[in-house]
Amino acid sequence: MIYNRATFQKLQTNQPTFNEDIHEIVKAICDNVKIHGDTALKQYNASFDKVELEELELPKDEMESAFNQLDSELKSALIESHKRIQTFQESIKIASTKGTSECYEMYHPLDRIGIYVPGGKASYPSTVLMTATLAQVAGVKEIIVVTPPKKEGINQAVCAACYIAGVDRIFQVGGAQSISALRYGTESIPPVDKIVGPGNQFVAYAKKYLFGEVGIDMIAGPSEIAIVVDETADIEAVVFDVFAQAEHDEMARTFVVSESLAVLEAIQKRIQQTLPNVQRRDIIAESLKHHHYLIHSASFEETCQIMNDIAPEHASIQTAHPKHYLNYIYKVGALFLGHYAPEAIGDYVAGPSHVLPTNGNARFANGLSVNDFFTRHSVIHLSKDTFDETTRSAEIIAQEEALFNHAQSLKVRGERYDTHS
């Protein structure tokens, strides 16, 4: 079905993004880990992942071993990805101080961070690179990875990516229980200052539950892409952009917006023709059945309004003049311009992190960057002249707020108000 803006907006109203039924389950898991530590983690490994481990931590030398044994072509690809991410993040890394000579901010890397690396339907070395590299560039002192255990052991490419990106420790534990372990600490896992990385609804709810007690990158939902196309778009390429997003999981959302009804109809037809023959077909089919939208726009302005209403994780502009949209589509996690900047290349090697806001959160949030691994504090170091110029205003405001000792703390520094009397 092809929607116009009005019918699409009706569909989007009050769409649930999380399964509220799991909130109490996640709370119970987190609280259990807080109380029982490693014992709870091992029990959850056995019951949820069907893996029994005596030691939760992977021996550190296994990271280097995995790197050394990795297929040479894959190893080169991971190294190239790491270098491009590193170079980009270095280019946007914030200066150590910003401000004036008397009032400025100082930035300090976090001491210890935790990264969640999914391991359910697939393994994701790219997530390691897109998170740990940023922390590495920031100068974080200790980088810890948690990832679901597997009977065959942690994926070799994930271990190799950890080695490349400077991860210090890997723990074989996943789900909400791993997020709780990173917050509270257990006998094996130390508590961290901030938790980053994508995960399923249990991970997202655990982050939500623990938000405010530990740094959280974002409360992410299912992955999503919104694509703007015109007659110049490669229909086959757009179809596989849709499939690429849909294959993440059954909840992934895909949107295609165009002023051309004929282009949308061609895309719809090509999806139907191609779907039976693609890999991960069952996941893609389920995603497209419930979370795929073709939207016919009346104008350039309406297209931009639709895109900003969606506020997608990924926005791809595949038109004759993609830069025309640059200043008009701005509520996005990442903006991919042109036919040669597909979202898939952003997932792996472009440079910016692929950890991005979902569920319309791009209205107020941004993607992960090196600067998310710093704390900052202001420094106020005033001269006597500046104090003399400003203290009377501060005193007046303090008196208005009936905070008389605030005013007195200014007065006791000397009789400085003769010119104001």
C-alpha positions as CSV (number, residue, x, y, z in Angstrom):
1,M,0.0,0.0,0.0
2,I,1.1,3.5,-0.8
3,Y,0.2,6.3,1.7
4,N,-0.1,10.0,1.5
5,R,1.1,12.2,4.3
6,A,-2.3,12.4,6.1
7,T,-2.9,8.6,6.1
8,F,0.6,7.9,7.1
9,Q,0.4,10.3,10.1
10,K,-2.7,8.5,11.3
11,L,-0.9,5.2,11.3
12,Q,2.1,6.7,13.2
13,T,0.0,8.2,16.0
14,N,0.4,6.3,19.3
15,Q,2.4,3.5,17.7
16,P,3.9,1.5,20.6
17,T,7.7,1.4,20.5
18,F,8.4,-0.9,23.5
19,N,6.7,-3.9,25.0
20,E,5.7,-2.5,28.4
21,D,5.0,-6.0,29.7
22,I,8.8,-6.7,30.1
23,H,9.4,-3.7,32.4
24,E,8.8,-5.7,35.6
25,I,10.8,-8.6,34.3
26,V,13.8,-6.3,33.6
27,K,13.5,-4.6,37.0
28,A,13.6,-8.0,38.7
29,I,16.6,-9.1,36.7
30,C,18.6,-5.9,37.4
31,D,17.7,-6.1,41.1
32,N,18.7,-9.8,41.3
33,V,22.1,-9.0,39.8
34,K,22.6,-6.1,42.2
35,I,22.1,-8.5,45.1
36,H,23.6,-11.7,44.0
37,G,26.3,-10.6,41.5
38,D,28.1,-13.3,39.5
39,T,25.8,-16.1,40.8
40,A,22.8,-14.4,39.2
41,L,24.8,-13.8,36.0
42,K,25.7,-17.5,35.7
43,Q,22.2,-18.5,36.4
44,Y,20.9,-16.2,33.6
45,N,23.6,-17.5,31.2
46,A,22.3,-21.1,31.8
47,S,18.6,-20.3,31.7
48,F,18.5,-17.6,28.9
49,D,21.5,-18.6,26.7
50,K,21.8,-22.3,27.6
51,V,25.5,-21.8,28.3
52,E,27.2,-22.7,31.6
53,L,30.5,-20.9,32.4
54,E,32.8,-21.2,35.4
55,E,34.5,-17.9,34.4
56,L,32.6,-15.0,33.0
57,E,35.7,-13.2,31.7
58,L,37.3,-14.2,28.5
59,P,41.1,-14.6,28.9
60,K,42.7,-11.4,27.5
61,D,45.2,-13.3,25.2
62,E,42.2,-14.7,23.3
63,M,41.6,-11.3,21.7
64,E,45.1,-11.2,20.2
65,S,44.9,-14.9,19.3
66,A,41.6,-14.2,17.4
67,F,43.2,-11.3,15.6
68,N,46.2,-13.3,14.5
69,Q,44.1,-16.2,13.3
70,L,41.5,-14.1,11.5
71,D,41.0,-14.4,7.7
72,S,43.4,-11.9,6.2
73,E,40.7,-10.2,4.1
74,L,38.4,-9.7,7.0
75,K,41.3,-8.6,9.2
76,S,42.2,-5.9,6.6
77,A,38.6,-4.8,6.4
78,L,38.3,-4.4,10.2
79,I,41.6,-2.5,10.3
80,E,40.5,-0.1,7.5
81,S,37.2,0.5,9.3
82,H,39.0,1.2,12.6
83,K,41.4,3.6,10.9
84,R,38.6,5.6,9.2
85,I,36.6,5.8,12.4
86,Q,39.7,6.8,14.3
87,T,40.6,9.5,11.8
88,F,37.0,11.0,11.7
89,Q,36.7,10.9,15.5
90,E,40.1,12.6,15.9
91,S,38.8,15.4,13.5
92,I,35.8,16.1,15.7
93,K,37.3,15.6,19.1
94,I,36.6,18.6,21.3
95,A,39.4,20.8,22.6
96,S,40.6,20.3,26.2
97,T,39.4,23.8,27.1
98,K,36.8,26.1,25.5
99,G,35.7,29.6,26.6
100,T,37.3,32.9,27.7
101,S,40.3,33.5,29.9
102,E,38.1,33.9,33.0
103,C,35.3,31.5,32.4
104,Y,36.0,28.2,30.5
105,E,35.2,24.5,30.4
106,M,37.6,21.7,30.9
107,Y,37.1,18.2,29.4
108,H,38.2,14.9,30.9
109,P,37.9,11.4,29.5
110,L,35.8,8.9,31.5
111,D,37.7,6.4,33.7
112,R,35.8,3.3,32.7
113,I,33.1,2.5,30.2
114,G,31.0,-0.5,29.3
115,I,30.0,-1.5,25.8
116,Y,27.1,-3.8,25.0
117,V,27.8,-5.9,21.8
118,P,24.7,-7.8,20.6
119,G,25.1,-11.5,19.9
120,G,21.6,-12.9,19.3
121,K,20.6,-13.1,15.7
122,A,24.1,-12.3,14.5
123,S,27.6,-11.1,15.8
124,Y,28.7,-7.5,15.3
125,P,32.4,-6.7,15.2
126,S,31.3,-3.4,13.6
127,T,29.6,-2.4,16.9
128,V,32.9,-2.9,18.7
129,L,34.7,-0.6,16.3
130,M,31.9,2.0,16.3
131,T,32.0,2.3,20.0
132,A,35.3,1.2,21.5
133,T,37.3,3.2,18.9
134,L,35.5,6.4,20.0
135,A,36.4,5.7,23.7
136,Q,40.0,4.9,22.6
137,V,40.3,8.2,20.8
138,A,38.8,10.0,23.8
139,G,41.4,8.5,26.1
140,V,39.1,6.4,28.3
141,K,41.3,4.5,30.8
142,E,39.5,1.2,30.7
143,I,37.1,-0.2,28.1
144,I,34.9,-3.2,28.9
145,V,32.8,-5.2,26.6
146,V,29.8,-7.5,27.5
147,T,28.3,-9.8,25.0
148,P,26.0,-12.8,25.2
149,P,27.7,-16.1,25.7
150,K,27.6,-18.8,23.0
151,K,28.3,-22.6,23.2
152,E,30.9,-22.3,20.5
153,G,32.5,-19.3,22.2
154,I,32.5,-15.6,21.4
155,N,32.7,-14.8,17.7
156,Q,36.3,-14.6,16.4
157,A,35.7,-11.4,14.5
158,V,34.2,-9.7,17.6
159,C,37.3,-10.7,19.6
160,A,39.6,-9.5,16.9
161,A,37.7,-6.2,16.7
162,C,38.1,-5.8,20.5
163,Y,41.9,-6.3,20.0
164,I,42.1,-3.7,17.2
165,A,40.0,-1.1,19.1
166,G,41.9,-1.4,22.4
167,V,39.3,-3.2,24.5
168,D,40.7,-4.1,27.9
169,R,38.3,-6.8,29.1
170,I,35.5,-9.0,27.6
171,F,32.8,-10.6,29.7
172,Q,30.5,-13.4,28.4
173,V,27.1,-12.1,29.6
174,G,24.3,-10.4,27.8
175,G,20.8,-9.0,28.2
176,A,19.5,-6.8,30.9
177,Q,21.6,-8.7,33.4
178,S,24.8,-7.5,31.8
179,I,23.6,-3.8,32.0
180,S,22.9,-4.2,35.7
181,A,26.4,-5.8,36.2
182,L,28.0,-2.8,34.5
183,R,26.1,-0.4,36.7
184,Y,26.5,-2.1,40.1
185,G,29.5,-4.3,39.6
186,T,29.9,-7.9,40.6
187,E,32.7,-10.1,41.9
188,S,34.0,-10.3,38.3
189,I,32.7,-7.2,36.5
190,P,33.7,-3.7,37.8
191,P,31.1,-0.9,37.7
192,V,31.5,1.6,34.9
193,D,30.8,5.3,34.5
194,K,28.9,5.0,31.2
195,I,27.2,2.2,29.2
196,V,26.9,2.4,25.4
197,G,25.9,0.2,22.5
198,P,22.8,-1.2,20.9
199,G,20.7,-4.1,22.1
200,N,17.2,-5.7,22.2
201,Q,14.2,-4.5,24.2
202,F,15.5,-6.1,27.4
203,V,18.8,-4.2,27.1
204,A,17.0,-0.9,26.2
205,Y,14.6,-1.3,29.2
206,A,17.6,-2.1,31.5
207,K,19.2,1.2,30.4
208,K,16.0,3.0,31.0
209,Y,15.6,1.5,34.4
210,L,19.2,2.4,35.4
211,F,19.2,5.8,33.7
212,G,20.4,8.5,36.2
213,E,22.5,6.0,38.2
214,V,25.0,5.5,35.4
215,G,25.8,7.3,32.1
216,I,23.6,5.9,29.3
217,D,24.2,6.7,25.6
218,M,20.5,6.4,24.5
219,I,17.4,4.3,24.9
220,A,17.4,2.7,21.5
221,G,14.5,0.9,19.8
222,P,14.3,-1.0,16.5
223,S,16.6,0.1,13.7
224,E,15.1,2.2,11.0
225,I,15.7,4.0,7.7
226,A,13.8,6.6,5.7
227,I,14.8,7.0,2.0
228,V,13.9,9.9,-0.3
229,V,13.9,9.0,-4.0
230,D,13.1,10.4,-7.4
231,E,13.3,9.2,-11.0
232,T,17.1,9.1,-10.8
233,A,17.2,6.5,-8.0
234,D,18.4,3.0,-8.8
235,I,15.3,0.9,-8.0
236,E,17.3,-2.2,-7.4
237,A,19.7,-0.4,-5.0
238,V,16.8,1.2,-3.1
239,V,15.1,-2.2,-2.7
240,F,18.3,-3.7,-1.2
241,D,18.7,-0.6,1.1
242,V,15.2,-1.5,2.4
243,F,16.1,-5.2,2.8
244,A,19.4,-4.3,4.5
245,Q,17.5,-2.4,7.2
246,A,14.7,-5.0,7.5
247,E,17.1,-7.9,8.0
248,H,18.2,-6.5,11.4
249,D,15.1,-7.9,13.1
250,E,11.4,-8.3,12.6
251,M,10.7,-4.9,14.3
252,A,13.0,-2.9,12.0
253,R,11.2,0.0,10.3
254,T,11.6,1.2,6.7
255,F,10.2,4.2,4.9
256,V,10.4,5.3,1.3
257,V,9.2,8.8,0.4
258,S,8.8,10.2,-3.1
259,E,7.0,12.8,-5.1
260,S,6.7,10.3,-7.9
261,L,3.9,7.7,-7.6
262,A,5.4,5.8,-10.5
263,V,8.8,5.4,-8.6
264,L,7.0,4.1,-5.5
265,E,5.0,1.6,-7.5
266,A,8.2,0.4,-9.2
267,I,9.8,-0.1,-5.8
268,Q,6.8,-1.9,-4.5
269,K,6.7,-4.3,-7.4
270,R,10.5,-4.9,-7.3
271,I,10.3,-5.7,-3.5
272,Q,7.6,-8.4,-4.2
273,Q,9.7,-9.9,-7.1
274,T,13.0,-10.0,-5.2
275,L,11.9,-10.9,-1.6
276,P,11.4,-14.7,-2.2
277,N,15.1,-15.1,-3.3
278,V,17.0,-13.1,-0.6
279,Q,18.9,-14.4,2.4
280,R,17.3,-13.8,5.9
281,R,14.0,-13.7,4.0
282,D,11.8,-14.7,7.0
283,I,13.1,-11.8,9.1
284,I,12.8,-9.3,6.2
285,A,9.3,-10.5,5.3
286,E,8.0,-10.1,8.9
287,S,9.6,-6.6,9.1
288,L,8.1,-5.5,5.8
289,K,4.7,-6.9,6.7
290,H,4.2,-4.7,9.8
291,H,6.8,-1.9,9.6
292,H,7.3,-0.8,5.9
293,Y,5.8,2.3,4.5
294,L,5.8,3.8,1.0
295,I,4.7,7.5,1.2
296,H,3.7,9.7,-1.7
297,S,4.6,13.3,-1.1
298,A,3.0,16.3,-2.8
299,S,6.1,18.5,-2.8
300,F,9.6,19.1,-1.8
301,E,8.4,20.9,1.3
302,E,6.0,18.1,2.3
303,T,8.8,15.5,1.8
304,C,11.0,17.4,4.3
305,Q,8.1,17.7,6.7
306,I,7.4,13.9,6.5
307,M,11.1,13.1,7.1
308,N,11.3,15.5,10.1
309,D,8.1,14.0,11.4
310,I,9.7,10.5,11.3
311,A,13.0,11.8,12.7
312,P,14.6,8.6,11.5
313,E,17.8,6.9,12.7
314,H,19.1,6.9,9.1
315,A,17.9,9.2,6.4
316,S,19.1,8.5,2.8
317,I,18.6,11.0,0.0
318,Q,18.8,9.4,-3.4
319,T,17.8,12.1,-5.8
320,A,19.3,14.2,-8.6
321,H,20.2,17.0,-6.2
322,P,20.6,15.5,-2.7
323,K,22.3,18.6,-1.2
324,H,19.1,20.6,-1.7
325,Y,17.7,18.7,1.3
326,L,20.7,19.4,3.6
327,N,19.3,22.4,5.5
328,Y,15.7,21.1,5.4
329,I,15.9,17.6,6.7
330,Y,17.6,17.9,10.0
331,K,15.8,15.7,12.5
332,V,17.9,12.6,11.7
333,G,20.5,10.4,13.4
334,A,22.7,10.4,10.3
335,L,22.1,11.9,6.8
336,F,23.3,10.0,3.8
337,L,23.5,12.1,0.7
338,G,23.6,10.8,-2.9
339,H,23.6,7.5,-4.7
340,Y,27.1,6.6,-3.5
341,A,26.5,7.0,0.2
342,P,24.3,4.1,1.1
343,E,23.4,3.5,4.8
344,A,25.3,0.2,4.7
345,I,28.6,1.9,4.2
346,G,27.9,4.0,7.2
347,D,27.4,0.9,9.2
348,Y,30.9,-0.2,8.6
349,V,33.6,2.1,7.2
350,A,32.5,5.7,6.6
351,G,33.7,7.1,9.9
352,P,30.8,8.4,12.1
353,S,29.5,5.9,14.6
354,H,26.5,3.8,13.6
355,V,25.1,4.0,17.2
356,L,22.3,6.4,16.5
357,P,19.0,7.6,18.0
358,T,15.8,5.7,17.0
359,N,12.0,6.0,17.6
360,G,12.0,9.7,16.6
361,N,14.6,10.5,19.3
362,A,16.6,12.4,16.6
363,R,14.2,15.3,17.5
364,F,16.4,15.9,20.6
365,A,19.3,13.4,20.5
366,N,22.3,12.7,18.4
367,G,24.5,9.8,17.4
368,L,27.4,8.6,19.5
369,S,30.7,10.4,19.1
370,V,34.1,10.7,20.7
371,N,32.8,13.6,22.7
372,D,30.3,11.5,24.5
373,F,33.2,9.9,26.4
374,F,34.2,13.1,28.2
375,T,32.9,14.8,31.2
376,R,33.2,18.6,31.4
377,H,33.2,21.2,34.1
378,S,33.2,24.9,34.1
379,V,36.0,27.0,35.6
380,I,35.4,30.5,37.0
381,H,38.6,32.4,37.7
382,L,37.7,36.1,37.8
383,S,40.0,39.1,38.0
384,K,39.4,41.8,40.7
385,D,38.1,44.2,37.9
386,T,35.5,41.7,36.7
387,F,34.4,41.0,40.3
388,D,34.0,44.7,40.9
389,E,32.0,45.0,37.7
390,T,29.6,42.1,38.4
391,T,29.2,41.7,42.1
392,R,26.5,44.4,42.6
393,S,24.2,42.6,40.1
394,A,24.8,39.3,41.8
395,E,24.0,40.8,45.2
396,I,20.7,42.3,44.0
397,I,19.6,39.0,42.6
398,A,20.5,37.2,45.8
399,Q,18.5,39.6,47.9
400,E,15.5,39.2,45.5
401,E,15.7,35.4,46.1
402,A,16.0,36.0,49.9
403,L,19.4,34.3,50.0
404,F,20.9,36.9,52.2
405,N,24.1,34.9,52.9
406,H,24.8,34.7,49.2
407,A,24.8,38.5,49.2
408,Q,26.9,38.7,52.4
409,S,29.5,36.4,50.9
410,L,30.0,39.1,48.2
411,K,29.9,42.0,50.7
412,V,32.6,40.7,53.0
413,R,35.1,40.9,50.2
414,G,35.2,44.7,50.8
415,E,33.2,47.8,50.5
416,R,32.9,48.0,46.7
417,Y,29.5,49.7,46.2
418,D,30.1,53.3,46.8
419,T,29.6,54.1,43.2
420,H,26.2,52.3,43.2
421,S,24.9,54.1,46.4
